[in-house]
Amino acid sequence: MKKTLCMLGFSNAKINIGLNILEKRPDGYHNIESLFYPVSWSDILEVVPASTFSFHCTGLPIPGSQENNLIYKAWNLIKPTDKAVEIHLHKILPMGAGIGGGSSNGAFALNLINEVLELGYQKESLLELASRLGSDCPFFIENRPMICLEKGNIFRETTVSLSGKYIVMVNPEIHVSTAEAYSGVIPTPSPTPLKDVLENTPIEHWRDAVKNDFEAGIVKKYPLIGEIKDELYAKGALYASMTGSGSTVYGIFSETLTLSFPDFIVWQGKLD
């Protein structure tokens, strides 16, 4: 008798190290450059074979209809005609936080469904499917540090490694929409590619050389985000920044420590 295959995945977050908004594209999107770096703060995703498809969520409540969730959309992209799965998501990562939680869920769902149902998709096919879910989704198929270009869907290798460093991520539970974030940005070409800056500048000097273009406008509207960043630097962060389009702020440290931000969601861990 064939054993029923059940798979558990830890759908992790990412941070942006630098995020330059270069220009608006004819298709309405923007060309960007950023370094995406995975962190182990994660949701939990379980996929098991079933007679009919079902999708259940626990943990943090997810706004909107189930049909708009990227896990649901991932199923509709990859589903075979003769098999189904039951998916359970335990949501831990805050939403609208700039850490890619929804994109990670969609990409992990593709991987896990492929494995559980033994569909045989290889990485290149999964990357193509993930690109149809959203610009960030293919990153979570690779799930390693990558320079991200164009709409955020073109990836390049990088030598940047933060292995052995520690990270503190602070989310003040402010939901910032992508549209809101872009409303405060004037696209500006970079004089030096971000890849060159990050690979040739010690992390101790990133503070003066690496920025998130969304940050100034969002901090102006939500000063608390800037206050959290200042506190991380005051506690000894080598580099601190808002990630993505908001509102999570992270600090990278040379050694482990425990910081208290009692009113916010905080996650601390080691970087790979």
C-alpha positions as CSV (number, residue, x, y, z in Angstrom):
1,M,0.0,0.0,0.0
2,K,1.3,3.4,-0.9
3,K,2.0,5.7,2.0
4,T,0.0,8.9,2.2
5,L,2.4,11.8,1.8
6,C,2.0,14.8,4.1
7,M,4.3,17.7,3.9
8,L,5.0,20.6,6.3
9,G,6.7,23.8,5.1
10,F,7.9,26.8,6.9
11,S,7.0,29.7,4.6
12,N,9.6,32.3,5.5
13,A,9.9,36.0,5.2
14,K,12.5,38.2,3.5
15,I,14.0,41.6,4.0
16,N,15.0,44.2,1.5
17,I,18.6,45.5,1.9
18,G,18.4,48.7,-0.1
19,L,15.4,49.4,-2.4
20,N,15.9,51.9,-5.2
21,I,12.9,53.0,-7.3
22,L,14.5,53.8,-10.6
23,E,11.8,54.7,-13.0
24,K,8.2,54.2,-13.9
25,R,7.6,51.7,-16.7
26,P,5.2,52.1,-19.7
27,D,3.2,49.2,-18.2
28,G,2.5,51.2,-15.0
29,Y,4.9,49.2,-12.8
30,H,8.3,50.6,-11.6
31,N,11.8,49.4,-12.3
32,I,13.6,48.8,-9.0
33,E,16.8,47.3,-7.6
34,S,17.0,45.7,-4.2
35,L,18.7,42.8,-2.4
36,F,16.2,40.2,-1.2
37,Y,17.5,38.3,1.8
38,P,15.6,35.4,3.4
39,V,15.0,35.2,7.1
40,S,13.7,32.3,9.1
41,W,10.6,34.0,10.6
42,S,7.9,32.0,9.0
43,D,4.3,30.9,8.6
44,I,3.5,27.1,8.8
45,L,2.0,25.4,5.7
46,E,0.7,21.8,5.7
47,V,-0.3,20.0,2.5
48,V,-1.9,16.6,2.4
49,P,-3.6,14.6,-0.4
50,A,-7.4,14.7,-0.3
51,S,-10.4,13.8,-2.5
52,T,-11.4,17.4,-3.0
53,F,-9.4,20.7,-2.6
54,S,-9.8,22.6,0.6
55,F,-7.9,25.5,2.2
56,H,-8.1,26.4,5.9
57,C,-6.4,29.2,7.9
58,T,-5.6,29.7,11.6
59,G,-3.4,32.3,13.4
60,L,-3.6,35.9,12.3
61,P,-6.8,36.7,10.4
62,I,-6.3,37.3,6.7
63,P,-8.4,40.1,5.1
64,G,-10.2,39.6,1.8
65,S,-11.7,36.6,0.1
66,Q,-10.1,33.2,0.1
67,E,-10.1,33.3,-3.8
68,N,-7.6,36.2,-3.6
69,N,-5.1,34.4,-1.4
70,L,-2.0,33.5,-3.3
71,I,-2.2,29.9,-1.9
72,Y,-5.6,29.5,-3.5
73,K,-4.3,31.0,-6.7
74,A,-1.2,28.7,-6.6
75,W,-3.5,25.7,-6.5
76,N,-5.5,26.9,-9.5
77,L,-2.2,27.3,-11.4
78,I,-0.7,23.9,-10.7
79,K,-3.7,21.6,-10.0
80,P,-4.0,18.4,-11.9
81,T,-7.3,17.0,-13.1
82,D,-7.3,13.9,-11.1
83,K,-5.8,14.7,-7.7
84,A,-6.5,17.2,-4.9
85,V,-5.0,18.4,-1.6
86,E,-6.1,19.9,1.7
87,I,-4.0,22.9,2.7
88,H,-3.7,24.4,6.2
89,L,-2.0,27.7,6.7
90,H,-1.1,28.9,10.2
91,K,-0.5,32.6,9.7
92,I,2.2,34.1,11.9
93,L,3.8,36.8,9.6
94,P,2.0,40.1,9.8
95,M,0.5,41.4,6.6
96,G,1.3,44.7,4.8
97,A,4.6,44.6,6.6
98,G,7.0,44.6,3.7
99,I,8.4,41.1,4.4
100,G,6.8,39.1,1.5
101,G,4.6,36.8,3.6
102,G,1.9,36.4,1.0
103,S,4.4,35.8,-1.8
104,S,6.2,33.3,0.3
105,N,2.9,31.4,1.0
106,G,2.2,31.2,-2.7
107,A,5.6,29.9,-3.7
108,F,5.7,27.4,-0.9
109,A,2.3,26.2,-1.8
110,L,3.5,25.5,-5.4
111,N,6.5,23.6,-4.1
112,L,4.6,21.5,-1.6
113,I,1.7,20.6,-3.9
114,N,4.2,19.6,-6.5
115,E,5.9,17.3,-4.0
116,V,2.9,15.8,-2.3
117,L,1.1,15.0,-5.6
118,E,4.3,14.0,-7.3
119,L,3.6,16.2,-10.3
120,G,7.2,16.3,-11.5
121,Y,7.6,20.0,-12.0
122,Q,11.3,21.1,-12.0
123,K,12.6,24.4,-10.6
124,E,12.4,26.3,-13.9
125,S,8.8,25.4,-14.3
126,L,8.0,26.3,-10.7
127,L,9.8,29.7,-11.3
128,E,7.6,30.3,-14.3
129,L,4.4,29.5,-12.4
130,A,5.5,31.6,-9.4
131,S,6.1,34.6,-11.7
132,R,2.4,34.4,-12.7
133,L,1.4,34.7,-9.0
134,G,3.4,37.9,-8.4
135,S,6.7,39.6,-8.8
136,D,8.2,38.5,-5.5
137,C,7.0,34.9,-5.7
138,P,9.9,33.5,-7.8
139,F,12.4,34.7,-5.1
140,F,10.9,32.2,-2.6
141,I,11.4,29.3,-5.1
142,E,15.2,30.2,-5.0
143,N,15.0,31.4,-1.4
144,R,18.6,32.6,-1.1
145,P,20.1,36.1,-1.3
146,M,19.5,37.6,-4.7
147,I,19.7,41.0,-6.4
148,C,16.2,41.8,-7.6
149,L,15.7,44.0,-10.7
150,E,13.1,45.4,-13.1
151,K,9.6,44.8,-11.7
152,G,11.2,42.8,-8.9
153,N,11.0,39.6,-11.0
154,I,14.5,39.5,-12.4
155,F,17.1,38.0,-10.2
156,R,20.9,38.0,-10.2
157,E,23.5,36.2,-8.1
158,T,25.3,38.2,-5.3
159,T,28.3,37.6,-3.1
160,V,26.6,39.4,-0.2
161,S,26.5,37.1,2.9
162,L,25.3,38.0,6.4
163,S,25.9,34.5,7.7
164,G,26.5,34.6,11.4
165,K,25.0,38.0,11.9
166,Y,21.8,38.5,14.0
167,I,18.6,40.3,13.1
168,V,15.9,42.0,15.0
169,M,12.6,42.7,13.2
170,V,10.1,45.0,14.6
171,N,6.6,45.4,13.2
172,P,4.5,48.3,14.7
173,E,1.3,46.8,13.3
174,I,0.9,49.6,10.8
175,H,-0.5,48.4,7.5
176,V,1.1,50.2,4.5
177,S,-0.3,49.4,1.1
178,T,1.9,49.3,-2.0
179,A,-0.1,52.2,-3.5
180,E,0.4,54.3,-0.4
181,A,4.1,53.6,-0.4
182,Y,4.6,54.6,-4.1
183,S,2.6,57.8,-3.6
184,G,5.5,59.2,-1.6
185,V,8.3,58.3,-4.1
186,I,9.9,60.2,-7.0
187,P,11.7,57.6,-9.1
188,T,15.4,58.4,-9.4
189,P,18.2,56.5,-11.3
190,S,21.0,55.2,-9.1
191,P,24.5,56.6,-9.9
192,T,26.0,53.2,-8.9
193,P,24.3,49.8,-9.1
194,L,23.1,48.6,-5.7
195,K,24.8,45.3,-6.3
196,D,28.2,47.1,-6.6
197,V,27.6,49.2,-3.4
198,L,26.6,46.2,-1.3
199,E,29.3,43.9,-2.5
200,N,32.1,46.5,-2.1
201,T,31.0,48.4,1.0
202,P,31.5,46.9,4.5
203,I,28.2,46.6,6.4
204,E,29.3,49.1,8.9
205,H,29.2,51.8,6.2
206,W,25.8,50.8,4.6
207,R,24.1,53.3,6.8
208,D,25.4,56.2,4.6
209,A,25.3,54.3,1.3
210,V,22.2,52.1,1.2
211,K,18.6,53.3,1.5
212,N,15.0,52.3,1.0
213,D,13.3,54.9,-1.2
214,F,10.0,54.2,0.4
215,E,11.2,55.0,3.8
216,A,11.3,58.8,3.9
217,G,7.7,59.2,2.7
218,I,6.3,56.5,5.0
219,V,8.3,57.8,8.0
220,K,6.9,61.3,7.4
221,K,3.4,59.8,7.6
222,Y,4.2,57.3,10.4
223,P,7.0,58.8,12.5
224,L,7.0,55.8,14.8
225,I,8.7,53.8,12.1
226,G,11.6,56.2,12.1
227,E,11.7,56.1,15.9
228,I,12.1,52.3,15.9
229,K,14.9,52.5,13.4
230,D,16.7,55.1,15.6
231,E,16.3,52.8,18.6
232,L,17.9,49.9,16.7
233,Y,20.9,52.0,15.9
234,A,21.1,53.2,19.5
235,K,21.2,49.5,20.6
236,G,24.2,48.9,18.3
237,A,22.8,47.8,15.0
238,L,25.4,47.7,12.2
239,Y,22.6,48.6,9.7
240,A,18.9,49.3,10.2
241,S,16.2,50.0,7.6
242,M,12.5,49.7,6.9
243,T,12.0,46.7,4.6
244,G,10.0,46.6,1.4
245,S,7.1,49.1,1.2
246,G,6.7,49.0,5.0
247,S,6.2,48.9,7.9
248,T,8.6,46.4,9.5
249,V,12.0,47.8,10.5
250,Y,15.0,45.5,11.0
251,G,18.4,45.9,12.6
252,I,21.4,43.7,11.8
253,F,23.8,43.1,14.7
254,S,27.1,41.4,15.1
255,E,26.0,39.4,18.1
256,T,22.9,38.0,19.6
257,L,20.9,40.2,22.0
258,T,17.4,40.5,23.3
259,L,15.6,43.7,22.7
260,S,12.2,44.7,24.1
261,F,9.6,46.5,22.1
262,P,6.6,45.6,24.3
263,D,3.9,47.2,22.1
264,F,5.0,45.7,18.8
265,I,5.5,42.4,17.1
266,V,9.2,41.4,17.4
267,W,11.1,38.6,15.9
268,Q,14.8,37.9,16.5
269,G,17.1,35.3,14.9
270,K,20.3,34.3,13.3
271,L,21.0,34.9,9.6
272,D,22.2,32.2,7.3
